[in-house]
Amino acid sequence: MAPSWPYHFMSLSEDELRSRRAALDLRGYVAQLSALAVIVIVSLYCRIGARSSSTKLKKPRDTSSSSWKGPPRQGGAETRKQYALILIWLGWLIGLCIWKSGEDYLHLTKALAHVSLSQLPVQFLLAPTSFLLRTHSVPSLLSLMTTIPQPTLTAYHSLLGRLVLVPLLCAHAALYLNFFVQTPDPTYGSLLAKRIRDSDVAIGILGIIIATLILVLRGPTLRRWSGTMLVASTPDGHRKGFYVVHLGLVTVLLVFAYAHVVFARVFVLEAVGTLTVSLVVCRLLDRRRRIERV
């Protein structure tokens, strides 16, 4: 490794390996609890703000505030404020990855994936559920909890995936491949030539490819392509085609993550459970509203 790089390949004892595993598990819990704390705080803030705004006169529009709420580039769907908040969250998660890692290269490498996957339940909470429910009248569970409009949550869902989850996973993969390349093996020459034959490494590489596809295949281009290929070539058809492709890739990624390493399974199951609860609650609410209209 380069002299300026603070992390090194280290041989650890059994006790040190257990200590590293405990630290990895702890930072995953901290990452999830901090996300839950943010959701609770934002929910309370939005509800209190909604009550106070209903009793006050509207203030003149602040041009600097409107600029802050605009997209950083023309045609963008996300605002400068949303970019800033997600980048702050990324900084917090990177800090968690570095925390208690010492000079252990593999500790940092594993932490990047562990912290990234710990955000899967949050990512599913932010996602819209209208496509799966086939109704636009019921918001997602998180939108109901926070009173934040679903389009705003969807913007955070997109940014969290593009700027946090996929980059951290790709960094994890790059560091691991570097470790495999630089570690010699008496039989195969390098550890990479040996480990690439193992299912966990092969599945991990395939998972990174799928994650990269999710990152790349997005926006109007994918909507037009998937809409033309899968359904009628209309704006609504483009949107449905995008969701079909996106959900398909996400499903494959979850399967690969579950198969890649046992420590990722809890996050995958939490994500699936989160989506299931959200869909059930929203479906029951939709049914209740339909009954009340009769």
C-alpha positions in Angstrom: 0.0 0.0 0.0 1.1 3.6 -0.5 2.9 5.1 2.5 0.3 8.0 2.7 -2.6 5.5 2.9 -3.4 4.9 6.6 -4.8 1.4 6.1 -2.8 -1.8 5.8 -3.4 -5.5 5.2 -3.4 -7.1 8.7 -3.3 -10.6 10.0 -5.8 -10.8 13.0 -6.2 -13.4 15.7 -9.5 -15.1 16.4 -10.3 -12.6 19.2 -9.5 -9.7 16.9 -11.7 -11.1 14.2 -14.6 -11.4 16.7 -14.0 -7.8 17.8 -14.0 -6.6 14.2 -17.3 -8.4 13.6 -18.9 -6.9 16.7 -17.7 -3.4 15.6 -19.2 -4.0 12.1 -22.5 -5.1 13.5 -22.6 -2.1 15.9 -22.1 0.5 13.1 -24.9 -1.1 11.1 -27.2 -0.7 14.1 -26.1 2.9 14.6 -26.6 3.7 10.9 -30.1 2.3 11.1 -31.1 3.9 14.4 -29.7 7.3 13.2 -31.9 7.0 10.1 -34.9 6.1 12.3 -34.1 9.1 14.5 -34.1 11.4 11.4 -37.4 10.1 10.3 -39.0 10.7 13.7 -37.5 14.2 14.0 -38.6 15.1 10.5 -42.1 13.7 11.1 -42.5 15.8 14.3 -41.1 18.9 12.6 -43.5 18.6 9.6 -46.5 18.0 11.8 -45.7 20.9 14.1 -44.9 23.1 11.1 -48.2 22.3 9.4 -50.1 23.2 12.5 -48.2 26.5 13.1 -48.5 27.5 9.4 -52.2 27.1 9.5 -52.5 29.8 12.2 -50.1 32.3 10.7 -50.2 34.6 7.8 -48.2 33.6 4.8 -44.9 35.4 4.5 -43.6 37.0 1.2 -41.6 34.5 -0.9 -37.9 34.6 -0.3 -35.9 34.5 -3.6 -32.9 32.9 -1.9 -35.1 30.2 -0.5 -36.7 29.5 -3.8 -33.2 29.2 -5.4 -32.2 26.7 -2.7 -35.3 24.7 -3.6 -34.5 24.7 -7.3 -32.5 22.0 -9.2 -28.7 22.4 -9.5 -29.0 21.8 -13.2 -31.7 22.5 -15.7 -34.3 19.8 -16.0 -33.2 18.1 -12.8 -35.8 16.5 -10.6 -34.0 17.0 -7.3 -33.3 20.3 -5.5 -30.1 21.8 -4.2 -31.4 21.3 -0.7 -32.0 17.6 -1.3 -28.5 17.1 -2.8 -27.0 18.9 0.3 -28.9 16.8 2.8 -28.0 13.5 1.1 -24.4 14.5 0.9 -24.4 15.3 4.6 -25.9 11.9 5.2 -23.2 10.3 3.0 -20.5 12.1 5.1 -22.1 10.7 8.3 -22.1 7.2 6.9 -18.5 7.4 5.8 -17.6 8.6 9.3 -19.3 5.5 10.6 -17.3 3.3 8.3 -14.0 4.9 9.5 -15.1 4.7 13.1 -13.1 2.1 15.1 -11.5 0.7 11.9 -8.0 1.7 13.0 -5.5 0.8 10.3 -7.3 -2.4 9.3 -7.8 -2.3 5.5 -10.4 -5.1 5.4 -12.3 -3.6 8.4 -12.9 -0.4 6.3 -13.6 -2.5 3.2 -16.3 -4.6 5.0 -17.7 -1.5 6.8 -18.5 0.2 3.5 -20.8 -2.6 2.4 -22.2 -3.2 5.8 -23.2 0.4 6.3 -24.5 0.7 2.7 -26.7 -2.3 3.0 -28.0 -1.2 6.4 -29.8 1.6 4.5 -31.9 -0.7 2.4 -35.0 -0.5 4.7 -34.8 3.3 4.6 -34.5 3.2 0.8 -37.6 1.0 0.6 -39.5 3.4 2.9 -38.7 6.3 0.6 -39.8 4.5 -2.5 -43.3 5.1 -4.0 -45.7 2.2 -3.6 -48.3 3.4 -6.1 -47.1 1.3 -8.9 -47.3 -2.0 -6.9 -50.7 -1.0 -5.5 -51.9 0.2 -9.0 -53.4 3.3 -7.4 -52.3 6.9 -7.2 -54.7 7.9 -4.5 -52.8 6.4 -1.5 -49.3 7.7 -0.5 -46.6 5.5 0.8 -46.4 4.6 4.5 -43.5 7.1 5.1 -45.5 9.8 3.4 -48.4 9.1 5.7 -46.1 9.1 8.8 -44.3 12.4 7.9 -46.9 14.2 5.8 -44.2 14.8 3.3 -45.5 14.5 -0.3 -44.4 11.3 -2.0 -42.6 13.1 -4.9 -40.3 14.7 -2.4 -39.6 11.3 -0.8 -39.1 9.8 -4.2 -36.4 12.4 -4.9 -34.6 11.4 -1.7 -35.0 7.7 -2.7 -33.3 8.4 -6.0 -30.4 10.4 -4.5 -29.8 8.0 -1.6 -29.4 5.2 -4.2 -27.2 7.2 -6.6 -25.0 9.1 -4.1 -24.9 6.8 -1.1 -25.8 3.1 -1.6 -24.3 2.3 -4.9 -21.1 4.4 -4.5 -20.4 2.8 -1.1 -20.9 -0.7 -2.5 -18.7 0.1 -5.5 -16.0 1.4 -3.1 -16.3 -1.9 -1.1 -15.9 -3.9 -4.3 -12.9 -1.9 -5.5 -11.0 -2.2 -2.2 -11.7 -5.9 -2.0 -10.5 -6.5 -5.6 -7.4 -4.4 -4.8 -6.7 -6.7 -1.8 -7.1 -9.8 -3.9 -4.8 -8.5 -6.6 -2.1 -7.5 -4.2 -2.2 -10.6 -2.1 -0.1 -13.4 -3.6 -1.2 -17.1 -3.6 1.4 -19.9 -4.0 -0.9 -21.9 -6.3 -2.8 -19.3 -8.4 -0.3 -16.5 -8.3 -2.7 -14.0 -6.8 -5.6 -14.3 -4.4 -7.9 -12.9 -7.1 -7.2 -15.8 -9.4 -8.2 -18.2 -6.6 -11.1 -16.3 -5.1 -12.8 -15.4 -8.4 -13.7 -19.1 -8.6 -15.6 -19.0 -5.4 -19.4 -18.4 -5.5 -19.5 -15.6 -2.9 -17.0 -13.5 -4.9 -18.6 -14.2 -8.2 -22.0 -13.3 -6.8 -20.6 -10.2 -5.3 -19.2 -9.0 -8.6 -22.5 -9.7 -10.3 -24.3 -7.8 -7.6 -22.0 -4.8 -8.2 -22.8 -5.0 -12.0 -26.5 -5.0 -11.2 -26.1 -2.1 -8.8 -24.2 -0.1 -11.5 -27.0 -0.9 -14.0 -29.5 0.5 -11.5 -27.4 3.6 -11.2 -27.0 4.0 -15.0 -30.4 2.9 -16.3 -32.5 5.7 -14.9 -34.2 8.9 -16.0 -36.1 9.8 -19.3 -33.9 7.6 -21.5 -34.8 4.4 -19.6 -38.4 5.5 -19.4 -38.6 5.9 -23.2 -36.7 2.6 -23.9 -38.5 0.4 -21.4 -41.8 2.0 -22.3 -41.3 1.2 -26.0 -40.1 -2.3 -25.3 -42.5 -3.4 -22.6 -45.8 -1.5 -22.9 -47.6 1.0 -25.0 -45.4 4.0 -26.1 -47.2 6.6 -24.0 -46.1 8.7 -21.1 -47.9 6.4 -18.7 -46.5 3.4 -20.5 -42.9 4.8 -20.3 -43.4 5.2 -16.5 -44.7 1.7 -16.1 -41.9 0.3 -18.2 -39.3 2.1 -16.1 -40.8 0.7 -12.9 -40.8 -2.9 -14.3 -37.1 -2.7 -15.3 -36.1 -0.9 -12.1 -38.0 -3.3 -9.8 -36.6 -6.3 -11.7 -33.0 -5.1 -11.2 -33.6 -4.3 -7.5 -35.0 -7.8 -7.0 -32.0 -9.4 -8.6 -29.7 -7.2 -6.5 -31.5 -8.2 -3.3 -31.1 -11.9 -4.2 -27.4 -11.5 -4.9 -26.9 -9.6 -1.6 -28.7 -12.3 0.3 -26.5 -15.0 -1.3 -23.3 -13.1 -1.2 -22.7 -13.1 2.6 -24.7 -14.1 5.6 -24.3 -10.8 7.4 -26.2 -9.0 4.6 -29.3 -11.2 5.0 -30.7 -9.4 7.9 -30.8 -6.1 5.9 -32.3 -7.8 2.9 -35.1 -9.3 5.1 -35.6 -6.0 6.8 -36.0 -4.3 3.5 -38.5 -6.9 2.2 -40.4 -6.7 5.5 -40.5 -2.9 5.4 -41.9 -3.0 1.8 -44.5 -5.6 2.8 -45.7 -3.7 5.8 -45.9 -0.5 3.7 -47.9 -2.2 1.0 -50.3 -3.8 3.5 -51.0 -0.6 5.4 -51.5 1.4 2.2 -53.7 -1.3 0.7 -55.9 -1.4 3.8 -56.1 2.4 3.8 -57.1 2.4 0.1 -59.8 -0.2 0.8 -61.1 1.8 3.7 -61.4 4.9 1.5 -63.2 3.0 -1.2 -65.7 1.7 1.3 -66.3 5.2 2.7 -67.0 6.6 -0.8 -69.7 3.9 -1.4 
